[in-house]
Amino acid sequence: MATFNELGIGQELLKSISKMGFEEATPIQAQTIPLALKKHDVIGQAQTGTGKTAAFGIPLIEKIDVNDDSIQGIIIAPTRELAIQVSEELYKIGYYNRVRILPIYGGQDINRQIRGLKKRPHIIVGTPGRILDHINRKTLRLQNIHTVVLDEADEMLNMGFIEDIETILSGVPEDHQTLLFSATMPGPIQRIAERFMTEPQIVKVKSKEVTVPNISQFYVETQEKKKFDVLTRLLDTQSPELAIIFGRTKRRVDELTEALTLRGYAAEGIHGDLSQAKRISVLRKFKEGSIDVLVATDVAARGLDISGVTHVYNFDIPQDPESYVHRIGRTGRAGKTGMALTFVTPREMGQLKNIERTTNRKMDRLTPPTIDEALEGQQKLTIEKLLSAIETENISFYKRAAEELLEEHDSVSVVAAAIKLMTKEPDATPVKLTAEAPVVKRERRDRSGGGDRNRGGGDRNRRSRFKGNQERGSNQNRQSGKRRNYRKQESQS
């Protein structure tokens, strides 16, 4: 592993990186940063969680002239969540360089963004639709941009943004540097590379390096109607510090959140229909630890970088292996261990094998815990809390009351009663979850048309303004169809 000191980075950046707690560069960073600093165009094939934000952020910030008040770099991301996350990390990376960064995305007051643009940021991080809005309003000018970053390019393709991206790139000076990051390289992404990049250097992080060994991966085979009871028993026995539960649709997320709350768990849901203020509120609670469980769709969780997630539960098996890798990448970060557990119905075993084949990783079968095991798990958690209180809390004020209790009752009964009162016993409160159709493995389609995933986010409803040749026109129709399919899929109720 290379250290950041070996990569030719300036002192201010090294100081910021040290403040962030980074010492060794990840493989994508070690390979990308030196190439980007030499002004090569770079294609980075890497999944989320590999450190790619710093891989493009460090060389970009190194190139910024802070005495020049024009916009010099633009980062295009598929969703508002990812745009916010990237801008926050870039702010930390560029702290001592005094680089000004502005995120712009759909769902936020555009006038507020216009005011931000008047403060002359050096770097823009935005979603394709909102960037085009500002270009058309003449509030965002591209003539001084020397670096363009396309983050998660295959996601932008799947969400129908490919022509928007081409429109934006057409307005950037020809001698700019392009850094393109994508988990996969379908045909339309390759064509963007051919058209807008000059002799790009290719950096690959293999799947087996992405599905890191410090994530324990399990599956539970169970019937659809039994999944929720199995989930609650797992939560009781495993007692995760912070957990993310993935559901396939917005309806599923809402119903799961309500059901978990009904059974006494501190849970909140996040999906594409929430207002931006509500999303930020939920994520803040999760990061602060005031809620234990975050229930999310793939789209809403896209780009989230929350430290301390110990468990990921795929309540609904992902529709494709790439989504699986993105989901489990929420845990096992920064050298810590994590657990990923996937629920599989009997008809979905073929999809499980498909995921295992693609990720080169076999999942271990987990037997669902019994009610007694769930109760034992909660008792153990209570005893740990009691022991911690004995060691760390000032309990002298309560000793007199304890002595009085022990004068009338034996010590075992008193302690047993305390454990019972503090223990969250398995709850059988009836809940209603609408059944989801199983994901049955199909033959994989040719990805050159942009893949078969249905996703959405940020500015997905934007109609492309790009008028191109017949091939691009037909591709636009395919992408529009994907957006319609996505809305239909995630809006089931």
GUMIGU-395960 format. One line per field, with one value per residue (C-alpha): residue in three letters; x, y, z. Coordinates in Angstrom, 1 decimal. Layout:
resn (Ala | ...)
east (X | ...)
north (Y | ...)
up (Z | ...)
END
This chain:
resn (Met | Ala | Thr | Phe | Asn | Glu | Leu | Gly | Ile | Gly | Gln | Glu | Leu | Leu | Lys | Ser | Ile | Ser | Lys | Met | Gly | Phe | Glu | Glu | Ala | Thr | Pro | Ile | Gln | Ala | Gln | Thr | Ile | Pro | Leu | Ala | Leu | Lys | Lys | His | Asp | Val | Ile | Gly | Gln | Ala | Gln | Thr | Gly | Thr | Gly | Lys | Thr | Ala | Ala | Phe | Gly | Ile | Pro | Leu | Ile | Glu | Lys | Ile | Asp | Val | Asn | Asp | Asp | Ser | Ile | Gln | Gly | Ile | Ile | Ile | Ala | Pro | Thr | Arg | Glu | Leu | Ala | Ile | Gln | Val | Ser | Glu | Glu | Leu | Tyr | Lys | Ile | Gly | Tyr | Tyr | Asn | Arg | Val | Arg | Ile | Leu | Pro | Ile | Tyr | Gly | Gly | Gln | Asp | Ile | Asn | Arg | Gln | Ile | Arg | Gly | Leu | Lys | Lys | Arg | Pro | His | Ile | Ile | Val | Gly | Thr | Pro | Gly | Arg | Ile | Leu | Asp | His | Ile | Asn | Arg | Lys | Thr | Leu | Arg | Leu | Gln | Asn | Ile | His | Thr | Val | Val | Leu | Asp | Glu | Ala | Asp | Glu | Met | Leu | Asn | Met | Gly | Phe | Ile | Glu | Asp | Ile | Glu | Thr | Ile | Leu | Ser | Gly | Val | Pro | Glu | Asp | His | Gln | Thr | Leu | Leu | Phe | Ser | Ala | Thr | Met | Pro | Gly | Pro | Ile | Gln | Arg | Ile | Ala | Glu | Arg | Phe | Met | Thr | Glu | Pro | Gln | Ile | Val | Lys | Val | Lys | Ser | Lys | Glu | Val | Thr | Val | Pro | Asn | Ile | Ser | Gln | Phe | Tyr | Val | Glu | Thr | Gln | Glu | Lys | Lys | Lys | Phe | Asp | Val | Leu | Thr | Arg | Leu | Leu | Asp | Thr | Gln | Ser | Pro | Glu | Leu | Ala | Ile | Ile | Phe | Gly | Arg | Thr | Lys | Arg | Arg | Val | Asp | Glu | Leu | Thr | Glu | Ala | Leu | Thr | Leu | Arg | Gly | Tyr | Ala | Ala | Glu | Gly | Ile | His | Gly | Asp | Leu | Ser | Gln | Ala | Lys | Arg | Ile | Ser | Val | Leu | Arg | Lys | Phe | Lys | Glu | Gly | Ser | Ile | Asp | Val | Leu | Val | Ala | Thr | Asp | Val | Ala | Ala | Arg | Gly | Leu | Asp | Ile | Ser | Gly | Val | Thr | His | Val | Tyr | Asn | Phe | Asp | Ile | Pro | Gln | Asp | Pro | Glu | Ser | Tyr | Val | His | Arg | Ile | Gly | Arg | Thr | Gly | Arg | Ala | Gly | Lys | Thr | Gly | Met | Ala | Leu | Thr | Phe | Val | Thr | Pro | Arg | Glu | Met | Gly | Gln | Leu | Lys | Asn | Ile | Glu | Arg | Thr | Thr | Asn | Arg | Lys | Met | Asp | Arg | Leu | Thr | Pro | Pro | Thr | Ile | Asp | Glu | Ala | Leu | Glu | Gly | Gln | Gln | Lys | Leu | Thr | Ile | Glu | Lys | Leu | Leu | Ser | Ala | Ile | Glu | Thr | Glu | Asn | Ile | Ser | Phe | Tyr | Lys | Arg | Ala | Ala | Glu | Glu | Leu | Leu | Glu | Glu | His | Asp | Ser | Val | Ser | Val | Val | Ala | Ala | Ala | Ile | Lys | Leu | Met | Thr | Lys | Glu | Pro | Asp | Ala | Thr | Pro | Val | Lys | Leu | Thr | Ala | Glu | Ala | Pro | Val | Val | Lys | Arg | Glu | Arg | Arg | Asp | Arg | Ser | Gly | Gly | Gly | Asp | Arg | Asn | Arg | Gly | Gly | Gly | Asp | Arg | Asn | Arg | Arg | Ser | Arg | Phe | Lys | Gly | Asn | Gln | Glu | Arg | Gly | Ser | Asn | Gln | Asn | Arg | Gln | Ser | Gly | Lys | Arg | Arg | Asn | Tyr | Arg | Lys | Gln | Glu | Ser | Gln | Ser)
east (0.0 | 1.3 | 1.2 | -0.2 | 3.3 | 4.5 | 1.9 | 3.3 | 0.6 | 1.1 | 1.6 | -1.8 | -3.6 | -1.4 | -2.3 | -6.1 | -5.8 | -3.9 | -6.6 | -9.2 | -7.3 | -6.1 | -2.6 | -2.5 | -4.1 | -6.6 | -5.8 | -7.9 | -6.3 | -2.8 | -3.2 | -5.4 | -3.9 | -0.4 | -2.0 | -4.4 | -1.7 | 0.1 | -3.1 | -3.9 | -7.5 | -8.5 | -11.2 | -11.6 | -13.6 | -14.5 | -17.5 | -18.7 | -16.7 | -13.3 | -12.3 | -12.9 | -14.0 | -10.5 | -9.1 | -10.5 | -10.9 | -7.2 | -5.8 | -8.7 | -8.1 | -4.3 | -5.0 | -7.3 | -5.9 | -7.6 | -6.7 | -8.8 | -12.5 | -13.9 | -15.4 | -12.4 | -13.8 | -17.2 | -18.3 | -21.4 | -23.1 | -26.4 | -28.2 | -28.6 | -27.4 | -24.2 | -23.7 | -24.0 | -21.7 | -19.0 | -19.1 | -18.8 | -15.8 | -14.2 | -14.6 | -12.6 | -10.0 | -9.6 | -9.9 | -6.3 | -6.3 | -9.2 | -11.1 | -14.7 | -17.1 | -20.8 | -23.3 | -26.3 | -29.1 | -32.8 | -35.1 | -33.2 | -34.3 | -32.7 | -32.5 | -30.4 | -28.1 | -27.9 | -26.8 | -24.2 | -22.9 | -22.5 | -20.0 | -17.7 | -17.0 | -14.0 | -15.7 | -19.3 | -20.8 | -24.1 | -26.8 | -27.1 | -30.5 | -29.8 | -26.5 | -28.2 | -30.8 | -28.1 | -26.3 | -29.5 | -30.2 | -26.6 | -26.0 | -23.3 | -20.5 | -18.1 | -15.5 | -12.8 | -13.3 | -10.1 | -11.3 | -14.6 | -15.4 | -18.1 | -18.9 | -20.8 | -21.3 | -23.1 | -25.7 | -26.3 | -26.7 | -29.3 | -31.2 | -31.4 | -28.9 | -26.5 | -27.6 | -27.7 | -24.0 | -23.1 | -24.7 | -22.7 | -19.5 | -20.0 | -19.8 | -16.5 | -13.2 | -11.7 | -8.4 | -10.0 | -9.1 | -11.8 | -11.9 | -14.6 | -15.6 | -17.9 | -18.5 | -19.2 | -18.4 | -21.4 | -21.4 | -22.8 | -20.2 | -17.4 | -18.7 | -18.5 | -14.9 | -14.1 | -15.7 | -14.7 | -11.5 | -7.9 | -6.0 | -7.5 | -5.5 | -7.6 | -7.5 | -9.4 | -10.4 | -11.6 | -14.8 | -13.0 | -11.2 | -14.5 | -16.5 | -13.9 | -13.1 | -14.0 | -17.7 | -19.3 | -21.9 | -24.9 | -28.3 | -31.5 | -33.9 | -37.5 | -41.0 | -42.1 | -44.7 | -42.2 | -39.5 | -40.4 | -40.5 | -37.1 | -35.8 | -36.9 | -35.4 | -32.1 | -32.2 | -32.8 | -30.0 | -27.4 | -28.1 | -26.6 | -25.2 | -26.3 | -28.1 | -29.4 | -32.4 | -32.9 | -36.4 | -37.2 | -39.9 | -41.0 | -44.1 | -41.9 | -39.8 | -42.8 | -44.5 | -41.2 | -40.5 | -44.0 | -43.9 | -40.5 | -41.7 | -44.8 | -42.6 | -40.5 | -37.5 | -36.0 | -36.4 | -36.7 | -37.2 | -35.7 | -36.8 | -37.2 | -40.5 | -39.2 | -38.4 | -34.8 | -35.3 | -36.7 | -33.9 | -31.3 | -33.1 | -33.3 | -29.7 | -28.6 | -30.5 | -28.9 | -25.4 | -25.9 | -27.2 | -30.7 | -32.2 | -30.8 | -32.2 | -32.4 | -34.8 | -33.9 | -34.4 | -31.4 | -31.9 | -32.2 | -29.1 | -27.0 | -23.8 | -24.4 | -21.1 | -22.1 | -19.4 | -20.2 | -22.8 | -22.3 | -25.1 | -26.8 | -30.0 | -31.2 | -34.9 | -35.6 | -32.8 | -31.3 | -32.4 | -28.7 | -25.3 | -24.1 | -26.8 | -25.7 | -22.1 | -23.3 | -25.6 | -23.2 | -20.5 | -22.3 | -20.7 | -17.1 | -15.5 | -12.2 | -10.9 | -13.8 | -15.8 | -19.4 | -22.2 | -24.4 | -27.4 | -29.8 | -33.3 | -34.1 | -37.4 | -37.2 | -37.9 | -35.0 | -32.2 | -31.2 | -30.7 | -28.6 | -26.3 | -26.1 | -24.9 | -22.4 | -21.0 | -20.6 | -19.0 | -16.8 | -18.0 | -20.1 | -22.6 | -22.9 | -26.4 | -27.7 | -30.4 | -33.1 | -33.0 | -35.8 | -38.0 | -36.0 | -32.7 | -34.0 | -35.0 | -31.5 | -29.9 | -31.9 | -31.1 | -27.4 | -27.7 | -29.4 | -26.8 | -24.0 | -25.8 | -26.0 | -22.3 | -21.4 | -23.4 | -21.7 | -18.3 | -18.8 | -21.9 | -22.3 | -24.8 | -24.2 | -27.5 | -29.4 | -27.7 | -30.0 | -33.0 | -31.3 | -30.5 | -34.1 | -35.2 | -32.8 | -34.1 | -37.5 | -36.5 | -33.7 | -31.0 | -31.6 | -35.3 | -34.4 | -31.8 | -34.1 | -36.8 | -34.4 | -33.2 | -36.9 | -37.9 | -34.9 | -35.1 | -37.0 | -39.0 | -39.9 | -43.0 | -45.8 | -47.8 | -49.5 | -48.0 | -49.1 | -46.6 | -47.7 | -46.0 | -43.4 | -43.0 | -39.9 | -36.8 | -36.3 | -33.0 | -33.3 | -30.7 | -28.5 | -29.2 | -26.6 | -25.5 | -24.5 | -27.9 | -27.4 | -28.3 | -31.6 | -31.7 | -34.5 | -33.4 | -34.2 | -33.2 | -32.3 | -33.4 | -34.6 | -37.7 | -35.7 | -36.3 | -33.1 | -32.3 | -29.6 | -30.4 | -28.0 | -27.8 | -30.3 | -28.3 | -28.4 | -32.1 | -33.0 | -30.9 | -32.8 | -36.1 | -34.7 | -33.6 | -37.0 | -38.6 | -36.3 | -37.4 | -41.1 | -40.3 | -38.5 | -41.5 | -43.9 | -41.7 | -40.9 | -44.4 | -46.3 | -48.8)
north (0.0 | 3.5 | 6.3 | 9.7 | 11.2 | 9.1 | 10.4 | 13.8 | 15.8 | 19.3 | 20.1 | 21.7 | 18.6 | 16.3 | 18.3 | 17.9 | 14.2 | 13.7 | 15.6 | 13.2 | 10.3 | 8.8 | 7.3 | 4.7 | 5.2 | 2.7 | 0.9 | 3.2 | 6.3 | 5.0 | 4.3 | 7.3 | 10.2 | 10.2 | 9.8 | 12.6 | 14.9 | 14.4 | 15.6 | 12.3 | 11.5 | 8.5 | 5.9 | 4.3 | 1.1 | 0.9 | 0.3 | 2.6 | 2.3 | 2.0 | 5.6 | 7.0 | 10.5 | 11.1 | 9.5 | 12.3 | 15.0 | 15.2 | 15.8 | 18.1 | 20.3 | 20.3 | 21.9 | 24.6 | 28.2 | 29.8 | 33.3 | 32.6 | 33.2 | 31.3 | 27.8 | 25.4 | 22.0 | 20.3 | 16.9 | 15.3 | 12.8 | 10.7 | 11.7 | 14.6 | 12.3 | 11.5 | 15.2 | 16.3 | 13.5 | 14.3 | 18.0 | 17.4 | 15.2 | 17.6 | 20.4 | 18.3 | 17.4 | 21.1 | 22.6 | 24.0 | 24.9 | 27.3 | 25.8 | 26.9 | 24.1 | 24.3 | 21.4 | 22.0 | 19.5 | 19.2 | 19.6 | 22.5 | 26.2 | 27.3 | 30.9 | 29.8 | 28.0 | 31.2 | 33.1 | 30.5 | 30.7 | 34.5 | 33.8 | 32.4 | 28.7 | 26.9 | 23.5 | 22.6 | 19.2 | 18.6 | 16.4 | 16.5 | 18.1 | 21.0 | 21.7 | 22.1 | 24.3 | 26.7 | 26.5 | 27.5 | 30.3 | 31.6 | 31.3 | 28.7 | 29.2 | 26.5 | 28.4 | 28.2 | 24.6 | 22.5 | 19.3 | 17.3 | 14.3 | 11.8 | 9.9 | 6.6 | 7.1 | 3.8 | 4.9 | 8.1 | 6.0 | 3.7 | 6.7 | 8.3 | 11.1 | 10.2 | 12.9 | 15.5 | 14.6 | 14.9 | 18.3 | 19.5 | 18.1 | 19.8 | 23.2 | 22.5 | 23.7 | 21.1 | 20.9 | 19.9 | 16.8 | 14.2 | 11.7 | 9.1 | 6.6 | 3.7 | 0.2 | -1.2 | 0.0 | -0.5 | 0.7 | 4.2 | 5.0 | 3.7 | 6.0 | 9.0 | 8.1 | 7.9 | 11.2 | 13.3 | 11.8 | 11.8 | 8.5 | 7.8 | 5.7 | 2.8 | 1.9 | -1.1 | -2.3 | -5.9 | -7.1 | -9.5 | -6.4 | -4.6 | -7.3 | -7.1 | -10.0 | -8.1 | -8.3 | -11.6 | -12.5 | -14.7 | -15.7 | -16.9 | -18.9 | -18.3 | -17.7 | -14.2 | -14.2 | -15.2 | -12.7 | -10.0 | -12.2 | -13.6 | -10.1 | -9.0 | -12.1 | -11.4 | -7.8 | -9.1 | -11.7 | -9.7 | -6.3 | -4.2 | -0.8 | 0.7 | -1.2 | -0.5 | -2.6 | -2.5 | -2.8 | -2.9 | -0.3 | 2.9 | 1.1 | -1.7 | 0.9 | 2.7 | -0.6 | -2.0 | 1.3 | 1.3 | -2.4 | -2.0 | 1.0 | -0.8 | -3.6 | -1.2 | -0.6 | 2.9 | 3.0 | 5.6 | 5.2 | 7.0 | 6.9 | 9.1 | 10.6 | 12.3 | 16.0 | 17.0 | 18.4 | 15.1 | 13.1 | 15.3 | 15.0 | 11.2 | 10.8 | 13.1 | 11.0 | 7.9 | 9.3 | 10.6 | 7.2 | 8.4 | 5.7 | 2.2 | 1.1 | 2.9 | 1.4 | 2.4 | 1.8 | 1.4 | 4.9 | 6.7 | 5.0 | 5.8 | 7.6 | 7.5 | 7.3 | 6.7 | 5.4 | 2.8 | 0.7 | -2.8 | -4.7 | -4.6 | -6.6 | -7.2 | -7.7 | -8.0 | -9.6 | -7.1 | -7.2 | -7.5 | -8.3 | -4.7 | -3.5 | -6.2 | -4.9 | -1.3 | -2.3 | -4.3 | -1.7 | 0.4 | -1.7 | -3.1 | 0.3 | 1.8 | -1.6 | -2.5 | -5.7 | -5.8 | -8.3 | -8.5 | -10.8 | -11.4 | -12.8 | -15.3 | -17.0 | -20.5 | -19.2 | -16.6 | -19.1 | -18.8 | -15.1 | -15.7 | -18.0 | -15.4 | -12.8 | -15.3 | -16.0 | -12.4 | -11.4 | -14.5 | -14.9 | -17.7 | -16.7 | -18.8 | -20.2 | -18.9 | -20.7 | -18.3 | -17.8 | -19.1 | -17.0 | -18.3 | -17.4 | -13.9 | -13.5 | -14.8 | -12.2 | -9.4 | -10.7 | -10.7 | -7.1 | -6.1 | -7.8 | -6.0 | -2.6 | -3.5 | -4.4 | -1.3 | 0.8 | -0.9 | -0.1 | 3.4 | 5.1 | 6.8 | 4.5 | 5.5 | 7.4 | 4.2 | 1.9 | 2.8 | 1.8 | -1.4 | -2.3 | -1.8 | -4.1 | -6.8 | -6.6 | -7.9 | -9.9 | -12.3 | -10.9 | -13.3 | -12.2 | -8.5 | -8.9 | -11.1 | -8.5 | -5.7 | -7.8 | -8.5 | -4.8 | -3.8 | -6.6 | -6.0 | -9.2 | -10.6 | -8.8 | -10.6 | -7.4 | -8.1 | -6.2 | -5.9 | -6.1 | -6.2 | -9.2 | -8.5 | -10.6 | -12.7 | -11.8 | -14.7 | -14.9 | -14.1 | -14.5 | -11.4 | -8.9 | -7.2 | -4.3 | -2.2 | -0.7 | 0.6 | -2.3 | -3.4 | -1.8 | 0.6 | 3.4 | 7.0 | 10.0 | 13.6 | 14.9 | 11.7 | 13.3 | 15.7 | 15.5 | 15.6 | 18.8 | 17.1 | 16.7 | 14.2 | 11.6 | 8.8 | 6.4 | 8.8 | 9.5 | 5.9 | 5.5 | 8.4 | 6.6 | 3.6 | 5.7 | 7.4 | 4.0 | 3.1 | 6.2 | 5.3 | 1.7 | 3.0 | 5.3 | 2.4 | 0.0 | 2.2 | 3.7 | 0.4 | 0.7)
up (0.0 | -0.9 | 1.5 | 0.4 | 1.0 | -2.0 | -4.5 | -5.2 | -3.3 | -1.9 | 1.8 | 2.3 | 0.9 | 3.0 | 6.1 | 5.3 | 4.5 | 7.8 | 9.7 | 8.1 | 9.5 | 6.2 | 6.1 | 3.3 | -0.1 | -1.4 | -4.6 | -6.7 | -5.1 | -5.4 | -9.1 | -10.1 | -8.3 | -9.9 | -13.4 | -12.8 | -11.4 | -14.7 | -16.4 | -18.1 | -18.7 | -16.5 | -16.6 | -13.1 | -12.9 | -9.2 | -7.1 | -4.2 | -1.0 | -2.7 | -2.0 | -5.4 | -4.2 | -2.8 | -6.0 | -8.1 | -5.4 | -4.4 | -7.9 | -8.8 | -5.7 | -6.3 | -9.7 | -8.5 | -8.5 | -5.5 | -6.8 | -9.9 | -9.0 | -11.9 | -11.9 | -12.7 | -12.0 | -12.4 | -10.9 | -12.3 | -10.1 | -10.5 | -7.4 | -4.9 | -2.1 | -3.9 | -4.9 | -1.2 | 0.0 | -2.6 | -1.9 | 1.9 | 1.4 | -1.1 | 1.5 | 4.0 | 1.5 | 0.3 | 3.8 | 4.0 | 0.3 | 0.8 | -2.2 | -2.5 | -3.4 | -4.2 | -4.6 | -7.0 | -7.4 | -8.0 | -5.0 | -3.6 | -4.1 | -7.4 | -6.2 | -3.2 | -5.7 | -7.9 | -4.8 | -4.1 | -7.7 | -7.3 | -4.5 | -7.2 | -6.2 | -7.7 | -8.0 | -8.8 | -7.7 | -9.3 | -10.8 | -14.6 | -14.8 | -12.4 | -14.0 | -17.3 | -15.7 | -14.6 | -18.0 | -19.8 | -17.3 | -17.9 | -14.1 | -14.7 | -17.3 | -18.4 | -20.3 | -17.6 | -16.6 | -16.8 | -15.1 | -15.5 | -13.3 | -14.1 | -11.0 | -11.2 | -15.0 | -15.4 | -12.9 | -14.9 | -18.0 | -16.3 | -15.0 | -18.5 | -18.2 | -21.0 | -23.4 | -20.6 | -19.9 | -23.6 | -23.7 | -20.7 | -22.0 | -25.4 | -23.6 | -21.8 | -23.3 | -25.6 | -23.7 | -20.4 | -18.4 | -17.9 | -15.0 | -15.5 | -12.8 | -13.5 | -11.9 | -15.4 | -19.0 | -21.2 | -24.8 | -24.3 | -21.6 | -23.9 | -26.6 | -24.2 | -23.4 | -27.1 | -27.9 | -25.0 | -23.6 | -25.0 | -24.7 | -21.3 | -18.8 | -17.4 | -13.7 | -12.5 | -9.1 | -9.4 | -7.8 | -5.5 | -4.0 | -3.6 | -1.8 | 1.0 | 3.2 | 6.4 | 5.5 | 6.6 | 4.1 | 4.9 | 3.5 | 5.1 | 3.1 | 4.2 | 2.9 | 2.1 | 4.8 | 7.5 | 6.6 | 9.0 | 12.1 | 11.1 | 10.7 | 14.2 | 15.7 | 13.9 | 15.2 | 18.8 | 18.7 | 16.7 | 18.4 | 15.6 | 16.7 | 13.4 | 10.7 | 7.2 | 5.9 | 2.1 | 0.6 | -3.1 | -3.3 | -1.5 | -0.3 | 1.1 | 3.0 | 4.4 | 5.6 | 7.1 | 8.9 | 10.4 | 11.3 | 13.0 | 15.0 | 16.0 | 17.5 | 19.4 | 17.2 | 16.7 | 12.9 | 10.1 | 6.4 | 3.4 | -0.2 | -3.3 | -2.2 | 0.9 | 0.9 | 1.0 | 4.5 | 5.8 | 4.2 | 5.9 | 9.2 | 9.0 | 8.0 | 10.8 | 13.4 | 12.0 | 12.1 | 15.7 | 16.8 | 17.9 | 15.6 | 15.3 | 12.0 | 8.6 | 6.1 | 2.5 | -1.2 | -3.4 | -4.9 | -1.6 | -0.2 | -3.3 | -2.4 | 1.4 | 3.4 | 7.0 | 9.3 | 11.9 | 10.0 | 11.5 | 9.7 | 6.3 | 5.9 | 2.3 | 3.2 | -0.5 | -2.6 | -5.0 | -8.6 | -9.9 | -8.5 | -8.9 | -6.5 | -4.1 | -4.0 | -3.5 | -0.7 | 1.3 | 0.8 | 3.4 | 6.1 | 6.7 | 6.0 | 7.1 | 8.2 | 10.4 | 10.2 | 9.1 | 8.4 | 5.3 | 5.4 | 2.5 | 2.7 | -0.1 | -0.9 | -2.4 | -5.9 | -5.6 | -5.0 | -8.7 | -8.2 | -5.1 | -7.1 | -9.8 | -7.2 | -5.8 | -9.3 | -10.2 | -6.9 | -6.6 | -3.1 | -1.6 | 1.1 | 4.2 | 5.0 | 8.3 | 10.3 | 11.5 | 15.3 | 17.4 | 19.7 | 22.7 | 21.1 | 20.4 | 24.0 | 25.1 | 22.8 | 24.4 | 27.9 | 27.1 | 25.9 | 29.1 | 31.3 | 29.3 | 30.1 | 33.8 | 34.0 | 32.1 | 34.6 | 37.6 | 36.1 | 34.7 | 36.3 | 39.7 | 41.3 | 44.9 | 45.0 | 44.3 | 46.7 | 49.6 | 47.6 | 46.6 | 50.2 | 51.2 | 48.4 | 49.5 | 53.1 | 51.8 | 48.7 | 47.8 | 45.5 | 42.6 | 42.4 | 42.5 | 39.7 | 37.7 | 37.9 | 36.8 | 33.8 | 32.9 | 33.0 | 30.9 | 28.4 | 25.1 | 24.8 | 21.4 | 20.2 | 18.3 | 17.5 | 14.2 | 11.2 | 7.6 | 4.8 | 1.2 | -0.5 | -3.2 | -6.3 | -6.1 | -8.2 | -10.5 | -12.4 | -16.1 | -18.8 | -18.6 | -21.4 | -23.5 | -21.4 | -24.4 | -24.4 | -21.0 | -18.7 | -17.4 | -14.0 | -13.1 | -11.0 | -10.2 | -8.1 | -8.2 | -11.6 | -13.2 | -14.8 | -16.9 | -20.7 | -22.5 | -24.5 | -26.6 | -30.3 | -31.9 | -34.6 | -35.0 | -32.8 | -29.9 | -30.5 | -30.3 | -27.1 | -25.6 | -26.2 | -24.4 | -21.5 | -21.2 | -21.1 | -18.2 | -16.3 | -16.8 | -15.7 | -12.6 | -11.6 | -12.0 | -10.1 | -7.1 | -6.8 | -6.3 | -3.5)
END
